[in-house]
Amino acid sequence: MASAYTPGLKVTGSTRIRKTRRLPIPGEVLVRAGDTVRPDTVVARALLPGNPQTLNLANLLGAQPSDIVDYMLKKQGEAVAAGEPIARSRGFFGLGAREVRSPISGTIELVSTVTGQLTLREPPIPVEIQAYIHGRVVEILEREGVTVETSGALIQGIFGVGGERFGTLRVVVERPTDELDETRIRPEHKGCVVVGGSLVTRGALRKAGEVGVAGIVVGGIVDVDLVEYVGHDIGVAITGQEDVPATLIVTEGFGPMAMAERTFQLLRRLEGREASINGATQIRAGVMRPEVVVSTASAAAAAVSAATAADAGAPGAADPEDEATVLDIGTRVRVIREPFFGRLGVVTALPPELTPIETEARVRVVTVQLRDSGETITIPRANVEILAGE
């Protein structure tokens, strides 16, 4: 039987999830293998060197570069406070004396008797990496970070903005076709991950920011509303670093698009649990999907469950990155390009021969029966993605 390989969009209520948490520079790992962690547990820490500031000390003192060490009130390597005197010339019989004060708090890093320059270094900037999910530390990366594992639900979206956040999952609409407007966002949703239906409105995005919502998961969004929310056009680079009040994950596409029933019902079953979300998206090489991760129990129970499933080789415990992405007859897929963008269906045929398309290119195609209308379409295989999961 013909088959093919294609990227998959994972929506599953039970899988094993591993996340590697890595520092940008070498630092200190703060947990041990086997430790149980929460999303806000700091697992590793490093210190980024502070910004340097340079003073032309010779000019400020009216001295020769070779003499500036004689005028220093602080030595190289010593700490100084903002406004503290660091050098002073004696002048002639006390006349014309000059004093130089530190513009910052930091450390005297370098005094050059060749250029007459003094370099101050601002205090180091702490960088901390959190666990992001409930789970158990299964691997220590020496001076770099850790790998955290848990068992639970994984829901991937098609697009997102905003970084890692976590909060209690709250479904605020009755049906996946309902719009998420400002009337559904209430003060008690502060710190929560709010689930909507077909569309999030501009008013709802504004209200979510005012209330302090941690994240929004919804079927669709109007593109101009997204640009206003982010503050600039979205390019083709990786998203996830946007300065937005709440992380936004879109599960279906742009415009009013009802959330897939399967996705909506899974999120409804998970309501009240703590969810970790990340809007980071990359659609080119090295695909990254925005995601919602919900441990099936408390951090300790989830860790035990994951470890037990791994040891036993239990069904449904596979790492999501290792799940098969084989396109075959009967595979459920989503169309990811116009004119059928966002439509769901089932593969009914995989013709092996190359087929000409409108652009006159010859490509391998797939025949899909659309779920909503029953219509059968034939499109390039690159235009679909697998809906992986339960």
Buried (B, 14 or more C-beta within 10 A) or exposed (E): EEEBEBBBBBBBBBBBBBBEBEBEEEBEBBBEEEBBBBBEBBBBBBEEEBEEBEBBBBEBBEBEBEEBBEBBEBEEEEEBEEEEEBBBBBEEEEEEBBEBBBEBBBBBBBBBBEBBBBBBBBBEEEBEBBBBBBBBBBEBBEEBBBBBBBBBBBBBBBBBBBBBBBBBBBBBBEEBBBBBBBEBBBEEBBBBBBBBBBBBBBBBBBBBBEBBBBBBBBBBBBEEBBEEBBEEEBEEEEBBEBEBBBBBBBBBBBBBBBBBEBBBBBBBBBBEBBBBBBBBBBBEEEEBBBBBBBBBBBBBBBBBBBBEBBEEEBEEBBEBEEBEBEBEBEBBBBBBEEEBBBBBBBBBEBEEEEBEBEEEEEBBBBBBBBBEEEEEBEBBBBBBBBBBBE
